[in-house]
Amino acid sequence: MNKNISTLLLLIGIIFLTFFVFRIMSTKEGMTNGGENNSFSSSNGVAGGSANYSANIKANVIKMQDTLLISKYRTDYENTILNLDDLVNNLMLTTVLNIDQENPQIGLEKLVKLSESKLALNNVMKFVDSK
C-alpha cells in the first residue's frame, strides 16, 4: 500500500514538472511570418497593419493614463518635478565647482547632460500642465 502511494505521488510530481516545463517554454504554433525576416510586416504598423498598430498604441496610452491619474495627483507630480529640477540645479553647480582644470572635457560633458535633463523636466512639466 505504501509503495502504491509513493508511486502515485511520483507520477503526480512528474506530471506537475512536465506541465511546469511546458508552461515556461514560449512556443508558437503555426507559421508566423513564413520564415522571412521582413521589416515591413503588418505587425509593425506598415500597410494593412497600421490601423491595428495605432489602436494598440492608443490602448497602451489609455492604460498608462489610467495608472497615472494625472488629474488627481497633479500637485504631487508637479512637486516631484520641481524637486528634481532643484536637484539638477545643485548637481550642475557642484559639477561647475569641481571641473578638473587639467581635463575640463569630462566635467563639461556632465554639465551638458544635466542641462539636457533640465530640458526634459521642463517638457514633462508642460505635459502634466496640459492634462
C-alpha positions as a Markdown table, in Angstrom:
| # | Residue | x | y | z |
|---|---|---|---|---|
| 1 | Met | 0.0 | 0.0 | 0.0 |
| 2 | Asn | 2.8 | 2.4 | 0.9 |
| 3 | Lys | 4.6 | 1.6 | -2.4 |
| 4 | Asn | 1.4 | 2.4 | -4.3 |
| 5 | Ile | 1.1 | 5.8 | -2.6 |
| 6 | Ser | 4.7 | 6.7 | -3.3 |
| 7 | Thr | 4.3 | 5.6 | -7.0 |
| 8 | Leu | 1.2 | 7.8 | -7.3 |
| 9 | Leu | 3.0 | 10.8 | -5.7 |
| 10 | Leu | 5.9 | 10.3 | -8.0 |
| 11 | Leu | 3.6 | 10.1 | -11.1 |
| 12 | Ile | 1.8 | 13.3 | -9.9 |
| 13 | Gly | 5.2 | 15.0 | -9.4 |
| 14 | Ile | 6.4 | 14.1 | -12.9 |
| 15 | Ile | 3.1 | 15.3 | -14.4 |
| 16 | Phe | 3.4 | 18.6 | -12.5 |
| 17 | Leu | 7.0 | 19.0 | -13.5 |
| 18 | Thr | 6.2 | 18.3 | -17.2 |
| 19 | Phe | 3.3 | 20.8 | -17.0 |
| 20 | Phe | 5.6 | 23.4 | -15.4 |
| 21 | Val | 8.3 | 23.0 | -18.0 |
| 22 | Phe | 5.9 | 23.3 | -20.9 |
| 23 | Arg | 4.2 | 26.3 | -19.3 |
| 24 | Ile | 7.5 | 28.2 | -19.0 |
| 25 | Met | 8.6 | 27.5 | -22.6 |
| 26 | Ser | 7.3 | 30.0 | -25.0 |
| 27 | Thr | 6.2 | 28.1 | -28.1 |
| 28 | Lys | 4.3 | 29.3 | -31.1 |
| 29 | Glu | 2.2 | 27.1 | -33.2 |
| 30 | Gly | 1.8 | 27.7 | -36.9 |
| 31 | Met | 3.6 | 29.9 | -39.3 |
| 32 | Thr | 4.1 | 33.4 | -38.0 |
| 33 | Asn | 6.0 | 35.2 | -40.8 |
| 34 | Gly | 6.9 | 32.5 | -43.3 |
| 35 | Gly | 10.4 | 32.2 | -42.0 |
| 36 | Glu | 11.4 | 35.6 | -43.5 |
| 37 | Asn | 12.9 | 38.4 | -41.5 |
| 38 | Asn | 10.6 | 41.1 | -43.1 |
| 39 | Ser | 11.0 | 44.5 | -41.5 |
| 40 | Phe | 7.9 | 45.7 | -43.4 |
| 41 | Ser | 5.5 | 43.2 | -41.8 |
| 42 | Ser | 2.0 | 44.3 | -40.9 |
| 43 | Ser | 2.8 | 43.8 | -37.2 |
| 44 | Asn | 4.9 | 47.0 | -37.0 |
| 45 | Gly | 2.4 | 49.4 | -38.5 |
| 46 | Val | 3.2 | 49.2 | -42.2 |
| 47 | Ala | 0.5 | 48.9 | -44.8 |
| 48 | Gly | -2.6 | 47.0 | -43.7 |
| 49 | Gly | -1.4 | 46.6 | -40.1 |
| 50 | Ser | -1.2 | 50.4 | -39.4 |
| 51 | Ala | -4.8 | 50.7 | -38.0 |
| 52 | Asn | -4.2 | 47.8 | -35.6 |
| 53 | Tyr | -0.8 | 49.1 | -34.7 |
| 54 | Ser | -2.3 | 52.6 | -33.9 |
| 55 | Ala | -5.1 | 51.0 | -31.9 |
| 56 | Asn | -2.6 | 49.1 | -29.8 |
| 57 | Ile | -0.6 | 52.2 | -29.1 |
| 58 | Lys | -3.8 | 54.1 | -28.1 |
| 59 | Ala | -4.7 | 51.3 | -25.8 |
| 60 | Asn | -1.3 | 51.4 | -24.1 |
| 61 | Val | -1.7 | 55.2 | -23.7 |
| 62 | Ile | -5.1 | 54.9 | -22.1 |
| 63 | Lys | -3.8 | 52.2 | -19.8 |
| 64 | Met | -0.9 | 54.4 | -18.7 |
| 65 | Gln | -3.2 | 57.4 | -18.2 |
| 66 | Asp | -5.5 | 55.2 | -16.0 |
| 67 | Thr | -2.4 | 54.2 | -14.0 |
| 68 | Leu | -1.0 | 57.7 | -13.5 |
| 69 | Leu | -4.3 | 59.6 | -12.8 |
| 70 | Ile | -2.7 | 62.9 | -13.6 |
| 71 | Ser | -5.7 | 65.0 | -12.8 |
| 72 | Lys | -5.9 | 63.5 | -9.3 |
| 73 | Tyr | -2.2 | 63.6 | -8.4 |
| 74 | Arg | -1.2 | 66.7 | -10.4 |
| 75 | Thr | 0.2 | 68.7 | -7.5 |
| 76 | Asp | 2.3 | 65.7 | -6.3 |
| 77 | Tyr | 3.7 | 65.2 | -9.8 |
| 78 | Glu | 4.5 | 69.0 | -10.1 |
| 79 | Asn | 6.2 | 69.0 | -6.7 |
| 80 | Thr | 8.3 | 66.0 | -7.7 |
| 81 | Ile | 9.3 | 67.6 | -11.0 |
| 82 | Leu | 10.2 | 70.9 | -9.2 |
| 83 | Asn | 12.3 | 69.0 | -6.6 |
| 84 | Leu | 14.1 | 67.1 | -9.3 |
| 85 | Asp | 14.8 | 70.5 | -11.1 |
| 86 | Asp | 16.3 | 71.8 | -7.8 |
| 87 | Leu | 18.4 | 68.6 | -7.6 |
| 88 | Val | 19.7 | 69.1 | -11.1 |
| 89 | Asn | 20.5 | 72.7 | -10.4 |
| 90 | Asn | 22.5 | 71.7 | -7.4 |
| 91 | Leu | 24.3 | 69.0 | -9.3 |
| 92 | Met | 25.1 | 71.4 | -12.1 |
| 93 | Leu | 26.6 | 73.9 | -9.5 |
| 94 | Thr | 28.6 | 71.1 | -7.9 |
| 95 | Thr | 29.8 | 70.0 | -11.4 |
| 96 | Val | 30.9 | 73.5 | -12.2 |
| 97 | Leu | 32.8 | 73.9 | -9.0 |
| 98 | Asn | 34.5 | 70.5 | -9.4 |
| 99 | Ile | 35.6 | 70.7 | -13.0 |
| 100 | Asp | 39.1 | 69.5 | -13.4 |
| 101 | Gln | 41.2 | 72.3 | -14.8 |
| 102 | Glu | 43.6 | 69.9 | -16.5 |
| 103 | Asn | 40.8 | 67.9 | -18.2 |
| 104 | Pro | 37.7 | 70.0 | -18.3 |
| 105 | Gln | 36.0 | 68.0 | -21.1 |
| 106 | Ile | 34.6 | 65.4 | -18.7 |
| 107 | Gly | 33.0 | 67.9 | -16.4 |
| 108 | Leu | 31.6 | 69.9 | -19.3 |
| 109 | Glu | 30.1 | 66.8 | -20.8 |
| 110 | Lys | 28.4 | 66.0 | -17.5 |
| 111 | Leu | 27.2 | 69.6 | -17.4 |
| 112 | Val | 25.6 | 69.3 | -20.9 |
| 113 | Lys | 23.8 | 66.0 | -19.8 |
| 114 | Leu | 22.5 | 67.8 | -16.7 |
| 115 | Ser | 21.3 | 70.7 | -18.9 |
| 116 | Glu | 19.5 | 68.2 | -21.2 |
| 117 | Ser | 17.8 | 66.7 | -18.2 |
| 118 | Lys | 16.5 | 70.1 | -17.2 |
| 119 | Leu | 15.0 | 70.4 | -20.7 |
| 120 | Ala | 13.4 | 67.0 | -20.3 |
| 121 | Leu | 12.0 | 68.0 | -16.9 |
| 122 | Asn | 10.5 | 71.2 | -18.5 |
| 123 | Asn | 8.9 | 69.0 | -21.1 |
| 124 | Val | 7.4 | 66.7 | -18.5 |
| 125 | Met | 6.1 | 69.7 | -16.6 |
| 126 | Lys | 4.4 | 71.1 | -19.8 |
| 127 | Phe | 2.8 | 67.6 | -20.3 |
| 128 | Val | 1.5 | 67.5 | -16.8 |
| 129 | Asp | 0.2 | 71.0 | -17.0 |
| 130 | Ser | -1.6 | 70.2 | -20.3 |
| 131 | Lys | -3.6 | 67.4 | -18.8 |
